[in-house]
Amino acid sequence: MWGSLGAAVTPPLLIWIVGEEKNWDLALLTCATAFLISGLAALGINAEKPIVGDDAKDPT
């Protein structure tokens, strides 16, 4: 869901950031910052820990 939201929001956002001055440096900085934040957030994910605990499994 978040990927679809990002795909929908990014084009108009970048058009707004680039603006009349055609400042592509700011657009690149915006994308780089988003990638940095997502990379730092990914470091906090423990892939060994299950999302659903044992108590949520189907008893049948």
Secondary structure, 3 states (H helix, E strand, C coil): CHHHHHHHHHHHHHHHHHCCCCCHHHHHHHHHHHHHHHHHHHCCCCCCCCCCCHHHCCCC
